[in-house]
Amino acid sequence: MILLKIKQKNNRVFVIEFDDQIRGILTSKALRNLDLNNIIELEIDQDFADKIDQEIIVTIWDKFLNWLAYQERSIAKSRQYLLHLPAAADITEILIDKAAKYNYLNDERFARLLIESLIGKRKSLVEIKSKLYENHINPHLIETLLNEIYDQESQNEVLENLVEQLYFRWKLPDQKKRERKVCEYLARRGFDYHEVKNIFNRIKNASENYDQ
């Protein structure tokens, strides 16, 4: 026999445990359907435990789909989300596999969209890699996609735009201080200090020649 415990998480959601091990969550409606309304502890057999597990999977799947529909997610972040619902590790893997099978989860698609979004926000290569690693994207996939999407020409274009924007935004009377401020700011974001300096001086010279 298995000791079932039902603990209230909030007004509508309850945490289900088998022998003091978390299995997942059920709604009050699901508990009523299982004739478990107002039950706190109960000895159950394996067949009923399996039936509860299936109801847990259905309940969490619906919640998981709503979460996935909001925006593209990585597999690692999805696993983290499910475990914190909470859901047992084996149920989490069942749901991850199901989402991947239906192509609701795809790390390559997620990484590609994230890279393109971050390039649009003019992030450095360092910042983009950090975000990808934060989402536990496979290192080989990271390098492959970055070589394809964020090549040197694209990086140069992003840096040129950033330096030009900051050059005209930070109009300090002392050009050396202005240069240092721009270079240090972008270096902290992961851009190469000397590349920033070269672009800064090129913009400065072009601007001075234009003024003349």
ROLUMKE-426855 format. One line per field, with one value per atom (N, C-alpha, C, CB): residue number from 1; residue in one letter; x negated, y negated, z; atom name. Coordinates in steps of 0.2 Angstrom, whole numbers, plus 5000, padded with zeros to 4 digits. Each point is the difference from the previous one (the first is absolute). Glycine has a CB too. Example, Ala and Ser with C-alpha at 12.3 -4.5 7.8 and 13.67 -1.06 7.14 Angstrom:
% residues 2
k = (1_1_1_1_2_2_2_2)
r = (A_A_A_A_S_S_S_S)
X = (4934_5004_4996_5009_4993_4996_5004_4994)
Y = (5028_4994_4994_5006_4989_4994_4995_5003)
Z = (5039_5000_5000_5006_4990_5001_5003_4990)
a = (N_CA_C_CB_N_CA_C_CB)
% end
This chain:
% residues 212
k = (1_1_1_1_2_2_2_2_3_3_3_3_4_4_4_4_5_5_5_5_6_6_6_6_7_7_7_7_8_8_8_8_9_9_9_9_10_10_10_10_11_11_11_11_12_12_12_12_13_13_13_13_14_14_14_14_15_15_15_15_16_16_16_16_17_17_17_17_18_18_18_18_19_19_19_19_20_20_20_20_21_21_21_21_22_22_22_22_23_23_23_23_24_24_24_24_25_25_25_25_26_26_26_26_27_27_27_27_28_28_28_28_29_29_29_29_30_30_30_30_31_31_31_31_32_32_32_32_33_33_33_33_34_34_34_34_35_35_35_35_36_36_36_36_37_37_37_37_38_38_38_38_39_39_39_39_40_40_40_40_41_41_41_41_42_42_42_42_43_43_43_43_44_44_44_44_45_45_45_45_46_46_46_46_47_47_47_47_48_48_48_48_49_49_49_49_50_50_50_50_51_51_51_51_52_52_52_52_53_53_53_53_54_54_54_54_55_55_55_55_56_56_56_56_57_57_57_57_58_58_58_58_59_59_59_59_60_60_60_60_61_61_61_61_62_62_62_62_63_63_63_63_64_64_64_64_65_65_65_65_66_66_66_66_67_67_67_67_68_68_68_68_69_69_69_69_70_70_70_70_71_71_71_71_72_72_72_72_73_73_73_73_74_74_74_74_75_75_75_75_76_76_76_76_77_77_77_77_78_78_78_78_79_79_79_79_80_80_80_80_81_81_81_81_82_82_82_82_83_83_83_83_84_84_84_84_85_85_85_85_86_86_86_86_87_87_87_87_88_88_88_88_89_89_89_89_90_90_90_90_91_91_91_91_92_92_92_92_93_93_93_93_94_94_94_94_95_95_95_95_96_96_96_96_97_97_97_97_98_98_98_98_99_99_99_99_100_100_100_100_101_101_101_101_102_102_102_102_103_103_103_103_104_104_104_104_105_105_105_105_106_106_106_106_107_107_107_107_108_108_108_108_109_109_109_109_110_110_110_110_111_111_111_111_112_112_112_112_113_113_113_113_114_114_114_114_115_115_115_115_116_116_116_116_117_117_117_117_118_118_118_118_119_119_119_119_120_120_120_120_121_121_121_121_122_122_122_122_123_123_123_123_124_124_124_124_125_125_125_125_126_126_126_126_127_127_127_127_128_128_128_128_129_129_129_129_130_130_130_130_131_131_131_131_132_132_132_132_133_133_133_133_134_134_134_134_135_135_135_135_136_136_136_136_137_137_137_137_138_138_138_138_139_139_139_139_140_140_140_140_141_141_141_141_142_142_142_142_143_143_143_143_144_144_144_144_145_145_145_145_146_146_146_146_147_147_147_147_148_148_148_148_149_149_149_149_150_150_150_150_151_151_151_151_152_152_152_152_153_153_153_153_154_154_154_154_155_155_155_155_156_156_156_156_157_157_157_157_158_158_158_158_159_159_159_159_160_160_160_160_161_161_161_161_162_162_162_162_163_163_163_163_164_164_164_164_165_165_165_165_166_166_166_166_167_167_167_167_168_168_168_168_169_169_169_169_170_170_170_170_171_171_171_171_172_172_172_172_173_173_173_173_174_174_174_174_175_175_175_175_176_176_176_176_177_177_177_177_178_178_178_178_179_179_179_179_180_180_180_180_181_181_181_181_182_182_182_182_183_183_183_183_184_184_184_184_185_185_185_185_186_186_186_186_187_187_187_187_188_188_188_188_189_189_189_189_190_190_190_190_191_191_191_191_192_192_192_192_193_193_193_193_194_194_194_194_195_195_195_195_196_196_196_196_197_197_197_197_198_198_198_198_199_199_199_199_200_200_200_200_201_201_201_201_202_202_202_202_203_203_203_203_204_204_204_204_205_205_205_205_206_206_206_206_207_207_207_207_208_208_208_208_209_209_209_209_210_210_210_210_211_211_211_211_212_212_212_212)
r = (M_M_M_M_I_I_I_I_L_L_L_L_L_L_L_L_K_K_K_K_I_I_I_I_K_K_K_K_Q_Q_Q_Q_K_K_K_K_N_N_N_N_N_N_N_N_R_R_R_R_V_V_V_V_F_F_F_F_V_V_V_V_I_I_I_I_E_E_E_E_F_F_F_F_D_D_D_D_D_D_D_D_Q_Q_Q_Q_I_I_I_I_R_R_R_R_G_G_G_G_I_I_I_I_L_L_L_L_T_T_T_T_S_S_S_S_K_K_K_K_A_A_A_A_L_L_L_L_R_R_R_R_N_N_N_N_L_L_L_L_D_D_D_D_L_L_L_L_N_N_N_N_N_N_N_N_I_I_I_I_I_I_I_I_E_E_E_E_L_L_L_L_E_E_E_E_I_I_I_I_D_D_D_D_Q_Q_Q_Q_D_D_D_D_F_F_F_F_A_A_A_A_D_D_D_D_K_K_K_K_I_I_I_I_D_D_D_D_Q_Q_Q_Q_E_E_E_E_I_I_I_I_I_I_I_I_V_V_V_V_T_T_T_T_I_I_I_I_W_W_W_W_D_D_D_D_K_K_K_K_F_F_F_F_L_L_L_L_N_N_N_N_W_W_W_W_L_L_L_L_A_A_A_A_Y_Y_Y_Y_Q_Q_Q_Q_E_E_E_E_R_R_R_R_S_S_S_S_I_I_I_I_A_A_A_A_K_K_K_K_S_S_S_S_R_R_R_R_Q_Q_Q_Q_Y_Y_Y_Y_L_L_L_L_L_L_L_L_H_H_H_H_L_L_L_L_P_P_P_P_A_A_A_A_A_A_A_A_A_A_A_A_D_D_D_D_I_I_I_I_T_T_T_T_E_E_E_E_I_I_I_I_L_L_L_L_I_I_I_I_D_D_D_D_K_K_K_K_A_A_A_A_A_A_A_A_K_K_K_K_Y_Y_Y_Y_N_N_N_N_Y_Y_Y_Y_L_L_L_L_N_N_N_N_D_D_D_D_E_E_E_E_R_R_R_R_F_F_F_F_A_A_A_A_R_R_R_R_L_L_L_L_L_L_L_L_I_I_I_I_E_E_E_E_S_S_S_S_L_L_L_L_I_I_I_I_G_G_G_G_K_K_K_K_R_R_R_R_K_K_K_K_S_S_S_S_L_L_L_L_V_V_V_V_E_E_E_E_I_I_I_I_K_K_K_K_S_S_S_S_K_K_K_K_L_L_L_L_Y_Y_Y_Y_E_E_E_E_N_N_N_N_H_H_H_H_I_I_I_I_N_N_N_N_P_P_P_P_H_H_H_H_L_L_L_L_I_I_I_I_E_E_E_E_T_T_T_T_L_L_L_L_L_L_L_L_N_N_N_N_E_E_E_E_I_I_I_I_Y_Y_Y_Y_D_D_D_D_Q_Q_Q_Q_E_E_E_E_S_S_S_S_Q_Q_Q_Q_N_N_N_N_E_E_E_E_V_V_V_V_L_L_L_L_E_E_E_E_N_N_N_N_L_L_L_L_V_V_V_V_E_E_E_E_Q_Q_Q_Q_L_L_L_L_Y_Y_Y_Y_F_F_F_F_R_R_R_R_W_W_W_W_K_K_K_K_L_L_L_L_P_P_P_P_D_D_D_D_Q_Q_Q_Q_K_K_K_K_K_K_K_K_R_R_R_R_E_E_E_E_R_R_R_R_K_K_K_K_V_V_V_V_C_C_C_C_E_E_E_E_Y_Y_Y_Y_L_L_L_L_A_A_A_A_R_R_R_R_R_R_R_R_G_G_G_G_F_F_F_F_D_D_D_D_Y_Y_Y_Y_H_H_H_H_E_E_E_E_V_V_V_V_K_K_K_K_N_N_N_N_I_I_I_I_F_F_F_F_N_N_N_N_R_R_R_R_I_I_I_I_K_K_K_K_N_N_N_N_A_A_A_A_S_S_S_S_E_E_E_E_N_N_N_N_Y_Y_Y_Y_D_D_D_D_Q_Q_Q_Q)
X = (4996_5004_4996_5009_4994_4996_5004_4996_5000_5003_5001_4995_5011_5002_5001_5005_4991_5001_5002_4992_5013_5002_4999_5008_4988_4999_5002_4990_5014_5002_4995_5011_4988_4995_5003_4994_5012_5004_5007_4991_5013_5008_5002_5001_4995_5002_4995_5006_4988_4995_4998_4996_5003_4998_4993_5012_4984_4994_5001_4993_5005_5001_4994_5010_4990_4994_5002_4995_5000_5001_4994_5005_4996_4995_4995_5002_5001_4996_4996_5000_5001_4996_5005_4992_5006_5005_5001_4996_5010_5001_5002_5004_5000_5002_5006_4996_5008_5005_5007_4992_5013_5007_5004_4999_5006_5005_5006_4997_5006_5006_5005_4998_5003_5004_4998_5003_4990_4998_5000_4992_5007_5001_5007_4991_5014_5007_5002_5003_4994_5001_4997_4999_4996_4997_5003_4989_5016_5003_4995_5008_4988_4995_5001_4992_5014_5001_5000_5007_4990_5000_4995_5012_4985_4995_4993_5007_4990_4994_4995_5005_4996_4996_5004_4992_5006_5003_4996_5010_4991_4996_5003_4997_4999_5003_4996_5004_4998_4997_4996_5008_4988_4996_5005_4990_5015_5004_5003_5003_4999_5003_4995_5009_4985_4994_4998_4996_5005_4999_5005_4994_5012_5006_4998_5008_4990_4999_4994_5004_4991_4994_5002_4993_5012_5002_5004_5001_5003_5004_4995_5010_4984_4995_4997_4998_5000_4997_5005_4994_5012_5005_5001_5006_4994_5000_4994_5007_4987_4994_4999_4995_5007_4999_5004_4999_5007_5004_4997_5010_4987_4997_4993_5005_4992_4993_5001_4996_5010_5001_5002_5004_4999_5002_4993_5011_4985_4993_4996_5000_5000_4996_5003_4997_5010_5003_4998_5010_4988_4998_4994_5005_4990_4994_4996_5000_4995_4996_4996_4999_5000_4996_4995_5010_4985_4995_5002_4991_5006_5001_4998_4999_4995_4998_5004_4989_5013_5005_5007_4994_5008_5006_5000_5002_4993_4999_5000_4993_5003_5000_5007_4988_5016_5007_5004_4999_5000_5005_4998_5001_4992_4998_5002_4990_5011_5002_5007_4990_5014_5008_5003_5000_4998_4995_5003_4994_5001_5001_4994_5008_4994_4995_4995_5008_4986_4995_5002_4991_5012_5003_5005_4996_5009_5006_4997_5008_4987_4997_4997_4998_4999_4997_5005_4990_5015_5006_5003_5002_4999_5002_4995_5008_4986_4995_5000_4993_5007_4999_5006_4994_5012_5006_5000_5006_4992_5000_4995_5003_4991_4995_5003_4990_5013_5003_5005_4999_5005_5005_4996_5010_4984_4996_5002_4999_5004_5001_4994_5012_4983_4993_4995_5004_4992_4994_4995_5008_4986_4995_4996_4999_5001_4997_5004_4995_5012_5004_5000_5008_4992_5000_4993_5007_4988_4993_5000_4994_5008_5000_5004_4999_5007_5004_4997_5010_4987_4997_4994_5004_4992_4994_5003_4993_5012_5002_5003_5003_5001_5002_4995_5010_4985_4994_4996_5000_4999_4997_5004_4995_5011_5005_4999_5008_4991_4998_4993_5010_4986_4993_4996_5004_4997_4996_4993_5011_4984_4994_5000_4994_5001_4999_5000_4994_5002_5000_5006_4989_5015_5007_5005_4998_5001_5004_4999_5001_4992_4998_5002_4990_5010_5002_5007_4991_5013_5007_5002_5002_4994_5001_4998_4998_4996_4998_5005_4988_5015_5004_5006_4997_5005_5006_4997_5006_4988_4997_5000_5003_4996_5000_4993_5008_4993_4994_4994_5007_4987_4994_4999_4995_5005_4999_5006_4994_5012_5005_4999_5008_4990_4999_4995_5002_4992_4995_5002_4992_5012_5003_5004_4999_5006_5005_4996_5009_4987_4997_4995_5000_4997_4996_5004_4992_5015_5004_5004_5001_5001_5004_4996_5009_4986_4997_4993_5008_4991_4993_4996_5004_4990_4996_5003_4990_5013_5002_5006_4997_5008_5005_4998_5007_4988_4997_4997_4998_4999_4997_5006_4990_5015_5005_5004_5002_4999_5003_4995_5006_4988_4995_5000_4993_5007_5000_5006_4993_5012_5007_5000_5006_4991_5000_4995_5003_4991_4995_5003_4990_5013_5002_5006_4997_5007_5006_4997_5007_4988_4997_4996_5000_4997_4995_5005_4992_5013_5005_5004_5000_5001_5004_4996_5007_4987_4995_4996_5000_5002_4996_4996_5009_4986_4996_4995_5001_4997_4996_4993_5006_4992_4993_5001_4996_5001_5000_4997_5000_4995_4997_5005_4988_5015_5005_5006_4996_5006_5005_4998_5004_4990_4998_4999_4994_5004_4999_5007_4989_5015_5007_5003_5002_4998_5003_4996_5004_4990_4996_5001_4991_5009_5001_5007_4991_5014_5007_5001_5003_4994_5001_4996_5003_4991_4995_5004_4990_5013_5004_5005_4998_5005_5005_4997_5008_4986_4997_4997_5007_4993_4997_4992_5011_4985_4993_4998_4998_4999_4998_4997_4999_4996_4996_5004_4990_5014_5005_5004_5000_5003_5004_4997_5006_4987_4996_4999_4995_5003_4999_5006_4992_5014_5006_5002_5004_4995_5001_4996_5002_4992_4995_5002_4991_5011_5002_5006_4996_5009_5006_4998_5007_4989_4998_4997_4998_4997_4997_5004_4990_5015_5005_5004_5000_5002_5004_4997_5006_4987_4996_4999_4994_5005_4999_5007_4991_5014_5007_5001_5004_4994_5001_4996_5003_4991_4996_5003_4990)
Y = (5006_4994_4994_5006_4988_4994_4995_5003_4993_4995_4993_5005_4994_4993_4995_5006_4988_4994_4994_5004_4992_4995_4993_5008_4988_4994_4994_5005_4990_4994_4995_5002_4996_4995_4994_5008_4991_4994_5002_4993_5002_5001_5006_4988_5012_5005_5006_4990_5009_5005_5004_4993_5014_5004_5004_5001_5000_5004_5007_4990_5014_5008_5003_5000_5004_5004_5007_4990_5014_5008_5001_5003_5000_5002_4995_5011_4983_4993_4998_5004_4999_4997_4997_5009_4985_4995_5004_4989_5011_5003_4994_5011_4984_4994_4997_5006_4990_4996_5002_4991_5008_5001_4994_5013_4986_4995_5003_4994_5001_5003_5004_4990_5007_5004_5007_4989_5012_5006_5005_4995_5002_5004_5002_4994_5002_5002_5006_4988_5011_5006_5006_4992_5008_5006_5002_4997_5000_5001_4999_5008_4987_4999_4993_5007_4990_4994_5000_4997_4998_5000_5006_4994_5009_5006_4996_5009_4993_4998_5005_4992_5014_5006_5006_4995_5010_5006_5005_4993_5014_5005_5002_5004_4997_5002_5005_4988_5016_5005_4997_5009_4995_4998_4998_5007_4996_4998_4993_5013_4986_4993_4995_5005_4997_4995_4999_5004_5001_4999_4995_5011_4990_4996_4992_5010_4989_4994_4997_5003_5001_4997_4998_5008_4995_4998_4994_5012_4987_4994_4994_5006_4995_4995_4998_5005_5000_4999_4995_5011_4991_4996_4993_5010_4989_4993_4996_5005_4998_4996_4999_5005_4999_4999_4994_5012_4987_4994_4994_5007_4993_4994_4999_5002_5003_5000_4997_5010_4992_4997_4993_5011_4987_4992_4997_5002_5000_4997_5000_5004_5001_5001_4995_5012_4987_4996_4992_5008_4990_4994_4997_5002_5002_4999_5006_4988_5012_5005_5002_4997_5009_5002_5006_4997_5003_5005_5006_4991_5015_5006_5000_5006_4991_4999_4996_5002_4992_4996_5003_4990_5014_5003_5006_4998_5005_5005_4997_5007_4987_4997_4997_4997_5001_4998_5005_4992_5014_5006_5002_5003_4998_5002_4996_5005_4988_4996_4999_4994_5009_4999_5002_5002_5004_5005_5006_4997_5007_5006_5005_4994_5012_5005_5000_5007_4996_5000_5004_4998_5008_5004_4997_5010_4987_4997_4994_5003_4993_4994_5003_4994_5011_5003_5002_5004_4999_5002_4994_5010_4985_4994_4996_4999_5001_4997_5004_4996_5011_5004_4999_5008_4991_4999_4993_5007_4988_4993_5000_4995_5009_5000_5004_4999_5006_5004_4996_5010_4986_4996_4993_5005_4995_4994_4993_5006_4995_4994_4998_5004_5000_4999_5002_5002_4993_5001_4995_5004_4999_4996_4996_5008_4995_4996_4994_5011_4990_4995_4995_5008_4994_4995_4996_5008_4995_4997_4995_5010_4992_4996_4993_5011_4990_4994_4996_5007_4996_4996_4996_5008_4995_4997_4994_5010_4991_4995_4994_5008_4993_4995_4996_5007_4996_4997_4996_5009_4993_4996_4994_5010_4991_4994_4995_5007_4995_4996_4998_5005_4996_4998_5003_4990_5016_5003_5003_5003_4997_5003_5007_4990_5013_5007_5003_4999_4998_5003_5000_4995_5000_4999_5006_4987_5014_5005_5007_4992_5009_5007_5001_4999_4996_5000_5002_4992_5005_5001_5008_4987_5015_5007_5005_4996_5003_5004_5000_4998_4996_5000_5004_4989_5012_5005_5007_4990_5011_5007_5003_5002_4994_5002_5003_4991_5015_5004_4995_5010_4990_4996_5001_5001_5005_5001_4996_5011_4989_4997_4992_5010_4988_4993_4997_5001_5003_4998_5000_5004_5002_5000_4995_5012_4986_4995_4993_5007_4992_4993_4999_5000_5005_5000_4998_5008_4995_4999_4993_5013_4985_4994_4994_5007_4994_4994_5000_4999_5000_5000_4994_5008_4991_4994_4994_5007_4994_4994_4997_5004_5001_4998_4996_5010_4993_4998_4993_5011_4988_4993_4995_5005_4997_4995_4998_5006_4999_4999_4995_5011_4990_4996_4993_5010_4989_4994_4996_5005_4998_4996_4998_5007_4997_4999_4994_5012_4988_4995_4993_5009_4991_4994_4997_5005_5000_4997_4997_5009_4994_4998_4994_5011_4988_4995_4993_5007_4994_4994_4999_5001_5004_4999_4997_5010_4992_4998_4994_5011_4983_4994_4997_4998_5005_4997_4996_5010_4984_4995_5003_4991_5013_5004_5006_4995_5005_5006_5006_4992_5007_5006_5004_4994_5002_5002_5003_4992_5005_5003_5006_4989_5012_5006_5006_4993_5005_5005_5002_4995_5001_5002_5005_4989_5009_5005_5006_4990_5010_5006_5005_4994_5003_5004_5003_4993_5003_5002_5006_4989_5011_5005_5006_4992_5007_5006_5004_4993_5003_5004_5004_4991_5007_5004_5006_4990_5010_5006_4998_5007_4987_4998_4999_4995_5005_4999_4993_5010_4988_4993_4997_5003_5000_4997_4999_5005_5000_4999_4994_5012_4987_4995_4993_5007_4993_4994_4998_5003_5002_4998_4998_5009_4994_4997_4993_5012_4987_4994_4994_5006_4996_4995_4998_5004_5002_4999_4995_5012_4989_4996_4993_5010_4989_4994_4996_5004_4999_4997_4998_5006_4998_4999_4994_5012_4988_4994_4994_5008_4992_4994_4997_5004_5001_4998_4997_5009_4994_4997_4993_5012_4987_4993_4995_5006_4996_4995_4998_5005)
Z = (5000_5000_5000_5006_4992_4999_5004_4988_5016_5004_4996_5010_4988_4996_5005_4991_5008_5004_4995_5009_4993_4996_5004_4994_5004_5003_4996_5006_4997_4996_4999_5005_4988_4998_5000_4994_5003_5000_5000_4994_5004_5000_4995_5003_4992_4994_4999_4995_5008_4998_5006_4991_5009_5005_4998_5004_5001_4999_5002_5001_4994_5001_5002_4992_5013_5002_5001_5006_4992_5001_5005_4988_5018_5004_5002_4996_5005_5001_4994_5012_4982_4994_4996_5001_4997_4996_4993_5006_4992_4993_4995_5005_4998_4996_5003_4990_5006_5002_4997_5002_5001_4997_5002_5001_4995_5002_5004_4989_5015_5004_4995_5008_4986_4996_4998_4995_5004_4999_5006_4992_5014_5006_5001_5005_4993_5000_4996_5003_4991_4995_5002_4991_5013_5003_5007_4994_5008_5006_5006_4994_5005_5005_5004_4993_5006_5002_5008_4990_5013_5008_5003_5000_4996_5002_5002_4993_5012_5002_5000_5007_4995_5000_4998_5008_4988_4999_4997_4997_5005_4998_4993_5012_4983_4993_4997_4998_4997_4997_4994_5004_4992_4995_4994_5003_4996_4994_5001_4998_5008_5001_5000_5007_4995_5000_4993_5010_4985_4993_4997_4999_5003_4998_5002_5001_5005_5003_4996_5011_4987_4996_4993_5006_4991_4994_5000_4997_5008_5001_5002_5004_4999_5002_4993_5011_4985_4993_4996_5000_5000_4996_5003_4997_5009_5004_4998_5009_4992_4999_4993_5010_4985_4993_4998_4998_5004_4999_5002_5001_5005_5003_4996_5011_4987_4997_4993_5006_4990_4994_5000_4997_5008_5001_5001_5005_4998_5002_4993_5012_4984_4994_4995_5002_4998_4995_5001_5000_5006_5002_4996_5011_4988_4996_4999_5005_4991_4999_5006_4988_5014_5006_4998_5007_4997_4999_5004_4998_5000_5004_5007_4989_5012_5007_5004_4996_5002_5004_5001_4995_5000_5000_5006_4988_5012_5005_5007_4992_5008_5007_5002_4997_4998_5001_5003_4991_5006_5002_5007_4988_5013_5007_5005_4995_5004_5005_5001_4998_4998_5000_5007_4988_5014_4999_4996_5010_4987_4996_5002_4991_5009_5001_4994_5008_4993_4995_4994_5008_4993_4995_4996_5006_4997_4997_4996_5009_4994_4996_4993_5011_4989_4994_4995_5007_4996_4995_4997_5007_4996_4997_4996_5010_4991_4996_4994_5010_4990_4994_4995_5007_4997_4996_4996_5008_4996_4997_4994_5011_4990_4994_4994_5009_4993_4994_4996_5007_4996_4997_4997_5007_4994_4998_5004_4989_5017_5004_5003_5002_4999_5002_4995_5012_4987_4995_5002_4991_5011_5003_4994_5009_4985_4994_4998_4996_5004_4998_5006_4994_5012_5006_4999_5007_4992_5000_4994_5006_4989_4994_5001_4993_5010_5001_5005_4997_5008_5006_4997_5008_4988_4997_4995_5000_4996_4996_5004_4991_5014_5005_5003_5002_5000_5004_4995_5009_4985_4995_4999_4994_5005_4999_5006_4994_5012_5006_5000_5006_4989_5000_5005_4994_5008_5005_4997_5006_4999_4998_4999_5005_4992_4999_5007_4989_5016_5007_5003_5001_4998_5003_4998_5001_4992_4997_5002_4990_5010_5003_5007_4992_5012_5007_5001_5003_4993_5000_4998_4997_4997_4998_5005_4988_5015_5005_5006_4997_5005_5005_4999_5002_4992_4998_4998_4996_5006_4999_4993_5012_4983_4993_4999_4996_5000_4999_4997_4998_5005_4997_4993_5011_4986_4993_4996_5002_5000_4997_5000_5003_5003_5001_4994_5013_4987_4995_4993_5008_4990_4994_4998_5001_5003_4998_5000_5006_4999_5000_4994_5012_4986_4993_4994_5005_4996_4994_5000_5000_5006_5001_5002_5003_5001_5003_4998_5010_4983_4998_5001_4991_5007_5002_4997_5000_4994_4997_5004_4988_5014_5004_5007_4995_5008_5006_4999_5004_4991_4998_4999_4995_5002_4999_5006_4989_5016_5006_5004_5000_5000_5004_4997_5003_4991_4996_5002_4991_5009_5002_5007_4992_5013_5007_5001_5003_4994_5002_4997_4999_4995_4997_5004_4989_5014_5004_5006_4996_5008_5006_4999_5004_4990_4999_5000_4993_5003_5000_5006_4988_5016_5006_5006_4996_5004_5006_4997_5006_4994_4997_5006_4991_5011_5005_4997_5007_4997_4997_4999_5005_4999_5000_4996_5011_4983_4995_5003_4991_5013_5003_5005_4999_5005_5005_4996_5009_4986_4996_4997_4997_5000_4997_5005_4992_5014_5006_5002_5003_4998_5002_4995_5006_4988_4995_5000_4993_5007_4999_5006_4993_5013_5006_5001_5005_4993_5000_4996_5002_4991_4996_5001_4992_5011_5002_5006_4997_5007_5006_4997_5008_4986_4997_4996_5000_4999_4997_4993_5006_4992_4994_5001_4996_4999_5000_5001_4993_5012_5002_4994_5012_4985_4995_4993_5005_4994_4994_5001_4998_5008_5002_4999_5008_4994_5000_4993_5011_4984_4993_4997_5000_5001_4997_5003_4999_5007_5003_4997_5011_4988_4997_4993_5007_4989_4993_5000_4997_5007_5000_5002_5003_5002_5003_4994_5012_4984_4995_4994_5003_4996_4994_5002_4997_5010_5002_5000_5007_4995_5000_4993_5011_4984_4993_4997_4999_5004_4997_5003_4999_5007_5003_4997_5011_4986_4997_4993_5006)
a = (N_CA_C_CB_N_CA_C_CB_N_CA_C_CB_N_CA_C_CB_N_CA_C_CB_N_CA_C_CB_N_CA_C_CB_N_CA_C_CB_N_CA_C_CB_N_CA_C_CB_N_CA_C_CB_N_CA_C_CB_N_CA_C_CB_N_CA_C_CB_N_CA_C_CB_N_CA_C_CB_N_CA_C_CB_N_CA_C_CB_N_CA_C_CB_N_CA_C_CB_N_CA_C_CB_N_CA_C_CB_N_CA_C_CB_N_CA_C_CB_N_CA_C_CB_N_CA_C_CB_N_CA_C_CB_N_CA_C_CB_N_CA_C_CB_N_CA_C_CB_N_CA_C_CB_N_CA_C_CB_N_CA_C_CB_N_CA_C_CB_N_CA_C_CB_N_CA_C_CB_N_CA_C_CB_N_CA_C_CB_N_CA_C_CB_N_CA_C_CB_N_CA_C_CB_N_CA_C_CB_N_CA_C_CB_N_CA_C_CB_N_CA_C_CB_N_CA_C_CB_N_CA_C_CB_N_CA_C_CB_N_CA_C_CB_N_CA_C_CB_N_CA_C_CB_N_CA_C_CB_N_CA_C_CB_N_CA_C_CB_N_CA_C_CB_N_CA_C_CB_N_CA_C_CB_N_CA_C_CB_N_CA_C_CB_N_CA_C_CB_N_CA_C_CB_N_CA_C_CB_N_CA_C_CB_N_CA_C_CB_N_CA_C_CB_N_CA_C_CB_N_CA_C_CB_N_CA_C_CB_N_CA_C_CB_N_CA_C_CB_N_CA_C_CB_N_CA_C_CB_N_CA_C_CB_N_CA_C_CB_N_CA_C_CB_N_CA_C_CB_N_CA_C_CB_N_CA_C_CB_N_CA_C_CB_N_CA_C_CB_N_CA_C_CB_N_CA_C_CB_N_CA_C_CB_N_CA_C_CB_N_CA_C_CB_N_CA_C_CB_N_CA_C_CB_N_CA_C_CB_N_CA_C_CB_N_CA_C_CB_N_CA_C_CB_N_CA_C_CB_N_CA_C_CB_N_CA_C_CB_N_CA_C_CB_N_CA_C_CB_N_CA_C_CB_N_CA_C_CB_N_CA_C_CB_N_CA_C_CB_N_CA_C_CB_N_CA_C_CB_N_CA_C_CB_N_CA_C_CB_N_CA_C_CB_N_CA_C_CB_N_CA_C_CB_N_CA_C_CB_N_CA_C_CB_N_CA_C_CB_N_CA_C_CB_N_CA_C_CB_N_CA_C_CB_N_CA_C_CB_N_CA_C_CB_N_CA_C_CB_N_CA_C_CB_N_CA_C_CB_N_CA_C_CB_N_CA_C_CB_N_CA_C_CB_N_CA_C_CB_N_CA_C_CB_N_CA_C_CB_N_CA_C_CB_N_CA_C_CB_N_CA_C_CB_N_CA_C_CB_N_CA_C_CB_N_CA_C_CB_N_CA_C_CB_N_CA_C_CB_N_CA_C_CB_N_CA_C_CB_N_CA_C_CB_N_CA_C_CB_N_CA_C_CB_N_CA_C_CB_N_CA_C_CB_N_CA_C_CB_N_CA_C_CB_N_CA_C_CB_N_CA_C_CB_N_CA_C_CB_N_CA_C_CB_N_CA_C_CB_N_CA_C_CB_N_CA_C_CB_N_CA_C_CB_N_CA_C_CB_N_CA_C_CB_N_CA_C_CB_N_CA_C_CB_N_CA_C_CB_N_CA_C_CB_N_CA_C_CB_N_CA_C_CB_N_CA_C_CB_N_CA_C_CB_N_CA_C_CB_N_CA_C_CB_N_CA_C_CB_N_CA_C_CB_N_CA_C_CB_N_CA_C_CB_N_CA_C_CB_N_CA_C_CB_N_CA_C_CB_N_CA_C_CB_N_CA_C_CB_N_CA_C_CB_N_CA_C_CB_N_CA_C_CB_N_CA_C_CB_N_CA_C_CB_N_CA_C_CB_N_CA_C_CB_N_CA_C_CB_N_CA_C_CB_N_CA_C_CB_N_CA_C_CB_N_CA_C_CB_N_CA_C_CB_N_CA_C_CB_N_CA_C_CB_N_CA_C_CB_N_CA_C_CB_N_CA_C_CB_N_CA_C_CB_N_CA_C_CB_N_CA_C_CB_N_CA_C_CB_N_CA_C_CB_N_CA_C_CB_N_CA_C_CB_N_CA_C_CB_N_CA_C_CB_N_CA_C_CB_N_CA_C_CB_N_CA_C_CB_N_CA_C_CB_N_CA_C_CB_N_CA_C_CB_N_CA_C_CB_N_CA_C_CB_N_CA_C_CB_N_CA_C_CB_N_CA_C_CB_N_CA_C_CB_N_CA_C_CB_N_CA_C_CB_N_CA_C_CB)
% end
